[in-house]
Amino acid sequence: KTILAKIPDMIVGQKINEEAVARFLKAKEKLLDVQKKNINKPYIYTDATLNLVYFNIVESFYSSLFEVEKLFKNTASSEDLIATVDKAMENLQNSSSINLNSFKSKITNPEELEKITLKERYISNAVDSYSEILKYLRSNADLLESNYIFSLLELQVWIDRINEAIGVGFINIGKIVISALVLAFFISLRRFFANIVYFFLVQLFYRNKNDVDDIKVIFIENIKKPVGFLLIVYAISLCLTIATYPAPLSVNLSNFFHIVYAVLIAWLILRMLDGYGVVLVSKLAQKSGKKEVVNLIIKILYFVIIIIALLYILAQLGFNISAIIASLGIGGLAVALAAKDIIANFFASILLLFDNSFNQGDWVEVSGIEGTVVETGLRKTTIRTFDNCLVFLPNSTIMGANIKNWSKRRMGRHVRMYLGVGYDATPEKLEQCVKDLREFLHTSDLVAHDEDSALKYGDHTTKYRQNLVSINDLEGYKNACYVALSEFADSSINIELYFYIKEIGGKDFREARQSLMLEFMRIIEKNGLTFAFPSRSIYIENLPPLDLQAKAIK
């Protein structure tokens, strides 16, 4: 394969040796003359015919290489190159197909027959070698069209002019200058190319003028990075094409760029789905009312794009995709059964990464284990508990368990408490106390209110995503607040407080809760109420009279 990779460079660098061509044609004419004169001599005729077959094979092969070189320099497409190679392979097979059995049967000398057999094998090996080269050129035809823009813009002409104006013998100044200009052009193009993509993919088709400004901001912001990287990578590949011209890029380098393109294009499509796609699908969800189905469609599209990109990358790396798919059948069943747990943990780790159930550093509770996620590996996930113990959980166990992720909260940590006041409280005092507590919670800066939602703190896509999912629950915003009498307990009348503190961090949450509790005490005291404490009254019936007079001491 390493030798085959050098073939494109050799094709564009080949030169015609006129003396060698003249000798070749002269030798071919001589063989034709020998063949005609010795048709009645089986061995000589067969030997000359086989030599002519070999000459025709060589002539057909090298003629096809010169034709490929001509197409390459004339900026032909890969389809034209493939058609030329297919024709060359057909000519190669036709040149080697000849039946000499009738002449071989007349040869009686064993040594002569052995020589004829060896020559036939030699010709067969030559045909196989040339066919292998042509097949390689066919499968890598895109390499030979990599100079399309180079030739289209006639960059070689400009390179020659620059070299004539600034002549340095050992350095190609023209290529350096043109490469620098190309790189600078594509880097500057990043700033407004996203707007061009938006115009052709969105503005020409999206007819709702009410939210067109929001759509533009969302779309451009999402695709800015992938488009920028894509332009830079393409500029680098074009500069390398200029540097290596007239030779094409090497196979390994070309495959590397194809892999990078696949990753960047997949990233670009995913970002486009996150922007414009989410908006369109949210409109469909509004009309159909099937949020779950539409949301599932988006996730399936994500998965399909990633799988296609992954298969393309594997193909560029030389893997046989058909064999990989076939290996997932009966042939891989035995291995799958033997390594069931390992495979289950491996795929569970992949699902955990894409599922976004938790990230490193999140506070989670899984299968009775509560702590901070340290790392998700290929087999296990590591969790550091709050008593500083390191716990290792198999990924398959996590996938089958309920996961509580306390770090997925953006705003609103729940508090539910009961304030018990004594039974000496009057209804009027209780009603006023409840009103004061409710008013305090509804106005406190420490407590989450109705306006504290994902729509207020989210980005431009939030208002469209609310048509797909419950956006506050998805993003982690809670703002419910209730204050009311709850029950007549044994020793107290209980006032229920149900609310969410804005701060979710451990320290800030506790400090905010302390401030609120102190204010609750002040409100209770202001309304002339007291906190109740557990008490019990004992009533004794039929108690005998007590003689309270002190008995005389005898």
CORURCOR-V559473 format. One record per backbone hydrogen bond with DSSP energy under -1.0 kcal/mol. CO is the residue of the C=O (numbers start at 0). NH is the residue of the N-H. If there is no record, write none. Layout:
co->CO nh->NH
co->CO nh->NH
This chain:
co->0 nh->4
co->2 nh->5
co->3 nh->6
co->5 nh->9
co->6 nh->10
co->7 nh->11
co->8 nh->12
co->10 nh->13
co->16 nh->20
co->17 nh->21
co->18 nh->22
co->19 nh->23
co->20 nh->24
co->21 nh->25
co->22 nh->26
co->23 nh->27
co->24 nh->28
co->25 nh->29
co->26 nh->30
co->27 nh->31
co->28 nh->32
co->29 nh->33
co->30 nh->34
co->31 nh->35
co->32 nh->36
co->33 nh->37
co->37 nh->40
co->40 nh->44
co->41 nh->45
co->42 nh->46
co->43 nh->47
co->44 nh->48
co->45 nh->49
co->46 nh->50
co->47 nh->51
co->48 nh->52
co->49 nh->53
co->50 nh->54
co->51 nh->55
co->52 nh->56
co->53 nh->57
co->54 nh->58
co->55 nh->59
co->56 nh->60
co->57 nh->61
co->58 nh->62
co->59 nh->63
co->60 nh->64
co->61 nh->65
co->62 nh->66
co->63 nh->67
co->64 nh->68
co->65 nh->69
co->66 nh->70
co->67 nh->71
co->68 nh->72
co->69 nh->73
co->70 nh->75
co->71 nh->74
co->76 nh->80
co->77 nh->81
co->78 nh->82
co->79 nh->83
co->80 nh->84
co->81 nh->85
co->82 nh->86
co->83 nh->87
co->84 nh->88
co->85 nh->89
co->86 nh->90
co->87 nh->91
co->88 nh->92
co->89 nh->93
co->90 nh->94
co->91 nh->95
co->99 nh->103
co->100 nh->104
co->103 nh->106
co->108 nh->112
co->109 nh->113
co->110 nh->114
co->111 nh->115
co->112 nh->116
co->113 nh->117
co->114 nh->118
co->115 nh->119
co->116 nh->120
co->117 nh->121
co->118 nh->122
co->119 nh->123
co->120 nh->124
co->121 nh->125
co->122 nh->126
co->123 nh->127
co->124 nh->128
co->125 nh->129
co->126 nh->130
co->127 nh->131
co->128 nh->132
co->129 nh->133
co->130 nh->134
co->131 nh->135
co->132 nh->136
co->133 nh->137
co->134 nh->138
co->135 nh->139
co->137 nh->140
co->139 nh->142
co->142 nh->145
co->144 nh->147
co->146 nh->150
co->147 nh->151
co->148 nh->152
co->149 nh->154
co->153 nh->157
co->154 nh->158
co->155 nh->159
co->156 nh->160
co->157 nh->161
co->158 nh->162
co->159 nh->163
co->160 nh->164
co->161 nh->165
co->170 nh->172
co->171 nh->175
co->172 nh->176
co->173 nh->177
co->174 nh->178
co->175 nh->179
co->176 nh->180
co->177 nh->181
co->178 nh->182
co->179 nh->183
co->180 nh->184
co->181 nh->185
co->182 nh->186
co->183 nh->187
co->184 nh->188
co->187 nh->190
co->188 nh->192
co->191 nh->195
co->192 nh->196
co->193 nh->197
co->194 nh->198
co->195 nh->199
co->196 nh->200
co->197 nh->201
co->197 nh->202
co->198 nh->203
co->201 nh->204
co->201 nh->205
co->210 nh->214
co->211 nh->215
co->212 nh->216
co->213 nh->217
co->214 nh->218
co->215 nh->219
co->216 nh->220
co->217 nh->221
co->218 nh->222
co->219 nh->223
co->222 nh->226
co->223 nh->227
co->224 nh->228
co->225 nh->229
co->226 nh->230
co->227 nh->231
co->228 nh->232
co->229 nh->233
co->230 nh->234
co->231 nh->235
co->232 nh->236
co->233 nh->237
co->234 nh->238
co->235 nh->239
co->236 nh->240
co->237 nh->241
co->238 nh->242
co->239 nh->243
co->240 nh->244
co->243 nh->246
co->249 nh->253
co->250 nh->254
co->251 nh->255
co->252 nh->256
co->253 nh->257
co->254 nh->258
co->255 nh->259
co->256 nh->260
co->257 nh->261
co->258 nh->262
co->259 nh->263
co->260 nh->264
co->261 nh->265
co->262 nh->266
co->263 nh->267
co->264 nh->268
co->265 nh->269
co->266 nh->270
co->267 nh->271
co->268 nh->272
co->269 nh->273
co->270 nh->274
co->271 nh->276
co->272 nh->277
co->274 nh->278
co->275 nh->279
co->276 nh->280
co->277 nh->281
co->278 nh->282
co->279 nh->283
co->280 nh->284
co->281 nh->285
co->282 nh->286
co->283 nh->287
co->284 nh->288
co->288 nh->290
co->289 nh->293
co->290 nh->294
co->291 nh->295
co->292 nh->296
co->293 nh->297
co->294 nh->298
co->295 nh->299
co->296 nh->300
co->297 nh->301
co->298 nh->302
co->299 nh->303
co->300 nh->304
co->301 nh->305
co->302 nh->306
co->303 nh->307
co->304 nh->308
co->305 nh->309
co->306 nh->310
co->307 nh->311
co->308 nh->312
co->309 nh->313
co->310 nh->314
co->311 nh->315
co->312 nh->316
co->313 nh->318
co->314 nh->317
co->319 nh->323
co->320 nh->324
co->321 nh->325
co->322 nh->326
co->325 nh->328
co->329 nh->332
co->331 nh->335
co->332 nh->336
co->333 nh->337
co->334 nh->338
co->336 nh->339
co->338 nh->342
co->339 nh->343
co->340 nh->344
co->341 nh->345
co->342 nh->346
co->343 nh->347
co->344 nh->348
co->345 nh->349
co->346 nh->350
co->347 nh->351
co->348 nh->352
co->349 nh->353
co->350 nh->354
co->351 nh->355
co->358 nh->361
co->361 nh->372
co->362 nh->405
co->363 nh->370
co->364 nh->403
co->365 nh->368
co->368 nh->365
co->370 nh->363
co->371 nh->383
co->372 nh->360
co->374 nh->381
co->378 nh->394
co->379 nh->376
co->380 nh->392
co->381 nh->373
co->381 nh->374
co->382 nh->390
co->383 nh->371
co->384 nh->387
co->388 nh->384
co->390 nh->382
co->392 nh->380
co->393 nh->397
co->394 nh->398
co->395 nh->399
co->397 nh->400
co->403 nh->364
co->410 nh->477
co->412 nh->500
co->414 nh->498
co->416 nh->496
co->418 nh->494
co->419 nh->531
co->420 nh->492
co->421 nh->424
co->425 nh->429
co->426 nh->430
co->427 nh->431
co->428 nh->432
co->429 nh->433
co->430 nh->434
co->431 nh->435
co->432 nh->436
co->433 nh->437
co->434 nh->438
co->435 nh->439
co->436 nh->440
co->437 nh->441
co->439 nh->443
co->445 nh->501
co->448 nh->451
co->450 nh->452
co->452 nh->456
co->453 nh->457
co->458 nh->461
co->460 nh->464
co->461 nh->465
co->463 nh->466
co->464 nh->467
co->464 nh->468
co->468 nh->470
co->469 nh->473
co->470 nh->474
co->471 nh->475
co->471 nh->476
co->475 nh->409
co->475 nh->410
co->481 nh->497
co->483 nh->495
co->486 nh->493
co->491 nh->488
co->492 nh->420
co->493 nh->485
co->494 nh->418
co->495 nh->483
co->496 nh->416
co->497 nh->481
co->498 nh->414
co->499 nh->447
co->500 nh->412
co->501 nh->411
co->504 nh->508
co->505 nh->509
co->506 nh->510
co->507 nh->511
co->508 nh->512
co->509 nh->513
co->510 nh->514
co->511 nh->515
co->512 nh->516
co->513 nh->517
co->514 nh->518
co->515 nh->519
co->516 nh->520
co->517 nh->521
co->518 nh->522
co->519 nh->523
co->520 nh->524
co->521 nh->525
co->522 nh->526
co->523 nh->528
co->524 nh->527
co->529 nh->421
co->545 nh->547
